[in-house]
Amino acid sequence: MREEALIDLGNMGNLYADLGNYEKAMKFIGQSLEMAEAIGSKYDILSAKFSLANVRFKSGNEKAAVSELEQVLERLDKTWVQRYDHG
């Protein structure tokens, strides 16, 4: 149930972003990120952060978008290494 709400919030945020309502988009995606962090879903955390970067870019805040994407790449790299490093 909680995962469904997380997905719904992210979808609402992305919809508002597509409609150009970036403030509402950030609100819904931010709530989705909070839920993802609360349940510890690495995939959903990265997805929400990527969506936040997209909204920031669309709203003209390219510097914040790049910063958000750098965080996504850093976490993705760590997640990938932890998952696939058989060292």
N, C-alpha and C positions, 0 to 999 in steps of 0.2 A: 504494500500500500504506500509506504513512504517513498519507494523508488518511483512509483507512478506519479506521485506529486512532484518529485524532483524533475522528472521528464516533462511534466506539464508546465512547470514554472519556466524551464529552459525554452520550451517551445513557444510559450507566450512572449518571453523576452525576445526571441528571434523574430517572431511575428511583428512585435512593436518596432523592432529595428528595421525590418523591411518596409514598414509604414512611415518610417522617419521619426518616430517618437522615441528618441534615444534615452530620455529620462526614465520612461516607463520600462524600456528595454533593460537598462542597467539595474533597475529595481528588481525585476523578475529574475534576471540571470544571477544577480547577487544573492537572491534567496535560494536559487537552485545551487549555487556554489556553497552556501552555508550548509544546506542539507547534505550535499555530497561530502563535505568535510566532516560533518557530524557522524555519518555512517562509515566514513573511511573508504569511499569508493574512488580509487585513483583515476579510473577511466572518466567518471563523471566530473571530478575536479578538473581534469585537463580539458574536458569538453566545455565546461562552463568558462574556464579561463580563456580558451580559444574564442568562445562567443563574446566574452567581454572585450577582447582585443578587436574583434570584428566591429563591435558597436563603437568602440573608441575611434577606430579608423574611419568609419562611416561618418562620425560626428565631427571629423576634422582634427582629432587629437592623435595625430600620428605618433608622436613621441611616447605617449602612454600606451598606445597599441603595440609599439615595438617592445617596450618594457614588459608588457604582459606576455607577448609571444616568446620573449627570451626566458621568462619563467616557465612557460609551457615546455619549451625545448629542454631546459635544464631538468625539469621533473621527468620528462619523457625519457631523456637519456638515462637518468638514474633508475627509473622503472624498468627500462629495457635491459640495462646491465644487470640489475638484481634478478630479473626473470630469466635471462638467457646466459648469464655467466656461469659456466659449469667448471670454472677454473681449477 
